[in-house]
Amino acid sequence: MTWDQVLELIKGILLTQTGIPNLSIGQVIMILISFFFLYLAVAKEYEPLLLVPIGFGIFLVNFPLVPLMGFTEHGDPELIRAFYKYGVQWEIIPCLIFLGLGAMTDFGPLIANPKTLIIGAGAQLGVFITYCGTLFFGFTLKEAASVGIIGGADGPTTIYLTAMLAPHLLGPNALAAYSYMAMVPLIQPPIMRLMTTPEQRQIKMRQLRPVSAKEKLLFPLIASIFIILLIPAVAPLMGMFMFGNFMRECGVVKRLSDTAQNAMMNIVTILLGLSVGATMQADVFLSWKPMLIFGFGLLDFIICTFGGILTVHIMNLFLKEKMNPLIGSAGVSAVPMAARVSQVEGQKADPDNWLIMHAMGPNLAGVIGSASAAGMFIAMFK
């Protein structure tokens, strides 16, 4: 082999087997976007458990020629594609996350004040308004449903619904949902102050009654009966959520409950984050629809917050014991961050006002509400 042939061979390898000459401007942009989300996760600590794997998934998949999201010559999925196919596309990981969330959840505040279920329902206002609005911008019915659910601030539900109805929008939808969940302390307080007077923010609510262990044990069974009979399509999410909660409350499977809360949740969170991030390849993400999704997602979340507070105002017209309207903002299902925001804003108005447990009721109702809204969309369009 001559020297010229050696040079041609090296040149051919460089052009076809390395990523440097194949790196596009779009991929560079997406790598920079991944740095931004990693910065939010690490420096600002915005939802780090999810934004770290999502950001790193975006980072990895936007290098050219990487064998991560394609298929082998035998038709088998490559590494992250396998996570996505068997975990997300088959809708397994979101259900496992709901199982873990159920095992972490104490429904006591919701059981003690069942009226807060209405607040959780009212906080889904943005879901349906956004669904209608996106139709005027060229989104299909299924795409609009997947975008509308973002306002519920429930990442697993958003992923579950999007994977079922509009899988090509999974990356931007999931990232928008988790981004706005992370920014609850920034987005909600101005809306809360705008919709309440100083006197309303100072309303003190009576301490919640104690909830017995028997009530907590029966709740996931009774709730499952009503929810799944009304909306059978939501059974995979609500069934796992209530199963996890039953394991927590029954007291005889502590090892299983602990595994669901910790080891399993950590594993599926890693796989989910990488899978979602890896769907955000430059040729898919850098288009007009994903950009619009972030705008609609923000509007959606704002309207959902507005809807929760408005629901409390309406309920107070008929209640002898008034509720503090600040707990209405917790009707979105960003648990427990939205409830903490209600507590912080309440203490700004009155340092002796403790709203955290009262706000947890609407917060948990929001989880049920957003999953039920997703079930309605599935029943309509699947």
N, C-alpha and C positions, 0 to 999 in steps of 0.2 A: 504494500500500500504506500503510495507516494505521500509526500507532505501535504500537497494540495487536497488529496482525498481525505486525509486526516482532518484538515481544516473544515472541509465540507461536511464531514460526519459530525464534528463538534458543533458546527453551525446548525445543522439539522436537529441535533439533540436540544440545543438551546431554544430553537424556535418551536419545537413540538412538545418537549418534555418538561420545560420549566415555565414558571408562571410569569417571569419578568416581562417578556415581550407580549404576553397575552393580557396583561393588567389593563383594564379599561378605566376611563374617567369615572363611570358610574360605580365601579367597585371601590375606587378610592373614596368616593363620597360616602358609600355605605360603611366603609371601615372607619371613617371619621365620625359618622353617626353612632357607630358602636362605641367609640371612645366617649362620646357625649353621655350615652346611657350608663356606661361603666363609671364615669365621673359622678353622675347623679347617685349611683348606688354606693360608691366607695366614699366620696368626699361629703356628700349631702345625706347619705344614709336613707335615701328614698327607696323603700321596698327592696333592700339589697338581696334578700333571699331569692327574689325572682329576677330583678334587673341585672344581677351579675351573670347568671347563666344565659339569660336572653341576650344581653349585650355581647357576651363572649360567643354565643352562637352566631350572631350577626357578623362578628369579627372573623370567625373561622370560615364561614361559608362563602365569603366574598373574595377569597383568594382564587385566582383562576386555576382550573384543572384539578381541584382538590376532590378526592374520592369520598365525599361525605353525604351528599344528598342525591346522588344518582343511583344507577343500578350497575351491577357487575355484568361481565359478558355472558354470564349464565342466567341473568335476569333477577338475581338476588339483590335486595336493597343494601346500599352501603350503610356505614355505621349510623349516622344521625337519621338517615332516611328510615332505617329499621325502627329507631325510637319513635319517629313520627308516625310511621305506618301502623305499628302494633299498639302504640300507646295513645296517640292523638286521633288518627284517622279512624281507628276502631273504637274511639270514644271511651277508652278504658281509664286513662290517667285522670281526666276531670272527675270521673266518678270515684276514683280512689282518693282524690283530694277531698271530695265531699265526705267520704268515710272518715278521714282524719279530722276534718273540721268538726264533724258531729261528735267525735270522741273528745274534742277540746271544749265543746260548748256547754254552758250552763244555762238552761232555759228558764231558770228561776224568775228573773225579772219579767219575762214575757208571760209566764203562768200567773204571777202575782198581779199583773195589770194587763189583762187580755185586750183591753181597748187599744193598746198600742199596735195590734195587728192592722188596724185601720190606717195608722200612720205609715206602716210599711207598704201598704197597698197604694196610698196616695203618693208616696215617693217614687212610684213607677211612672208618674205622669210623663216625664221626659222620654221614656222608652217609646211610648206610642206617638208622641208629637214628633220626635226625631224620625221614627219609622215613616210617618206620612211625609215629612219634609224631604227626606233623601230621595223619594220617588220623583220629585221634580228636578233632580239633578242627574238623571240617567241611571240610577241604581235599579236593579231588578227587585221584585218583591222579596226574594230570598236574601239578596244582599242588604236590602233596607232593614229587614228583620235582624240580621246579624250585626248591623251597625247600631240599631236602636237599643239593643240590649246593653251596650257599653255604659249607658248612663246609670244602670243599676249598680255600678262599681263592684261587680262580682266577676273576677277574672276567670275562674273555672267555668262558670255558666256561659260567659262570652265565648270561651274556647269550645265548649261542648256544642253550643248552638251554631257557631261559625263552621266548625268541622263538619257538621251535619248539612248545613244549608249552603254555605259559600266558602269552601275550603281555600280558595285562592286568595281570600281576604284574611286568612288566619293571622298572619304576622302583624299587619297594621292594626287589626281589631284588638288582638291580645295586648299589643304594646300600648295602645291608647288606653285600654281598660286599666292596666296595671300602672301606667303613668299617672292617670288621674286619681287612682286610689292612693298613690304615693303623695299626691299634691292636695289631698283633702284639707290639711291644715292651712294651706294657702288659698284655696278656692272658696271654701265654705264660709269663713268668718265674715267677709264683706257682705255676702248675701244674707247671712243671719242678722247682721246689724241693720241692714237696709229694711228688712221685713219685720223688725220688732222695735218696740219702744223701750227706753231704759226701764220703765216700770214693768213691762212684760218680761224682760230679761231677769228681773229680780224676784219673780214668782217662785215661792218655795213650795215644793210638793211633799205631801205626807210620806213618811217612810213606808217602804213596801212591806207587806205582810210576809211573815216567814212561809216558805213553801216546803211542804213535807217531802220526804224521800219517795213516798208512794206516788205523789202527784208527778214528780220528776220521772219516775219510772213509767207511768202510764202515758205521759205526754207524747213521746215518740210513736207509740202505738196508735193513739187516738188521732194525732195529727196526720199520720200516714194514711189512715182510713179515709179521712175527709179529703186530703189533698190528692191522693192517687185515684180515688173514685171520681173526683171532679175533673182532674187533668191527668189521665193515664200516661200521657207522653212524658211526664216529668218523673215517672217512677225510677229511672236509673239514677237521677241525681238525688231526689228526695228520699228514695229508698235507702241509698247508701248513707245519706246524712243522718237519717233517723236511726239506722242500724248502728252507726258509730256512737250516737248519743245513748242508745239503749245499752250498749256495752259499757259505757261510762257509768250509767246510773244503776245498773243491776248489781254491781259490786262483786260479781263472782268470776269475772274474766279480766282482772286487772292487768295481767300480762298482755292480753290481746289489745286492750284499750291503750296501754302504754306504747305498744308497738305501732298502733295506728296513729297515735299522736306524734311520735318521734321518728323512729327509724323509717317507717314506711313513708311518712310525709316528706322527710328529707330526700329520700331516693326519688320519689315521683316528682318532687319539685325540681330537682336537677334535670331529670329527663324531659320534663315539660318545658323548662326554660330553654334548654339547648334546642329542642325540637321547634319551638315557636320562633326563636331567633334565627334558626337555619332556614326558615321559610322566607326570610326577608332578603332574598338575593336581589342584586341591583336591577336586573331586567324585569323583575316583578314589582319591586317596591317603588321605583322611581317613575311613577305614573300619576295621573291626576286623581284617581280614585283613592289610593292610600293617603294622599295629601289632604283630600277633603274629609277623610274619615277622622283625622285628628281634630279638625275644626268642628265637625258634627259631634264628636265625642265630648268635647268641652261644653258645647251648647247643651247637649243631652244631660250631662252631669249637673250643670247649673239649673236646668229646669226640674230635674229630679229633686235637688235640694229645695228649690222653691216649692215644689209640690208637697213635700213632707211638712214644711213649715206652714203652708197654707192649710193643709189638712188639720193641723192642731188648732189654728185660728177658727176654722169652721166648727170643729168639735167643741171648742170653748164656748160657743154660742149656746150650747145645749147642756153643758156640764155645770153642776153647782160648784164642784172643786176644780178650779181651773188648772190646766197643765201649762208648764213653761214652754212657750213655742220653740225654744232653742232645741228641745229634744226632737223636733220634727226633722231637723237636718240629718239626724242619725238614721232616718228611714232608708237611706241608701245602705247597701250591704257591705261597706268597708268596715269589717269587724276587727278589732274594737276601736279603730282609729276615729271613726265618725262620732262615736259616743264620747271619746276623750275630748274631741273638739267642742262638743256641747258642754262638757264639764268646764273646760277652760274659759269659754265665753261666758258661762254663767257666773264663774268666780270673778271675772273681771267686773261684772255688774254688782256682785255681792260676794265677798270672800267667804261668807258663811253658807253659801248655797251649794249643795252637793247634788249634782244631777246625773252622775255617772251611771248609777244603777237604773235610774228612770230612763236614761237614754239607751241602755242596753236592750230594753224591750223593743223599741222601734228598729234598732239595729239588727236584732235577730229576725224580726218580722220582715225586714228588707231582704234578708237572705231567702226567706220563703217566697217573698213577693217576686224577686227577680227570677228565681227558678221557675215559679209558676208562669210568669210572663213568657219565659223561654219555652215552656211546655205548650203554651197557647200557640206560639209561632210554629212549633214543630207540628202540632196537630193541624194547623192551617196549610202548611206548605210542604211537608215531607211526603 
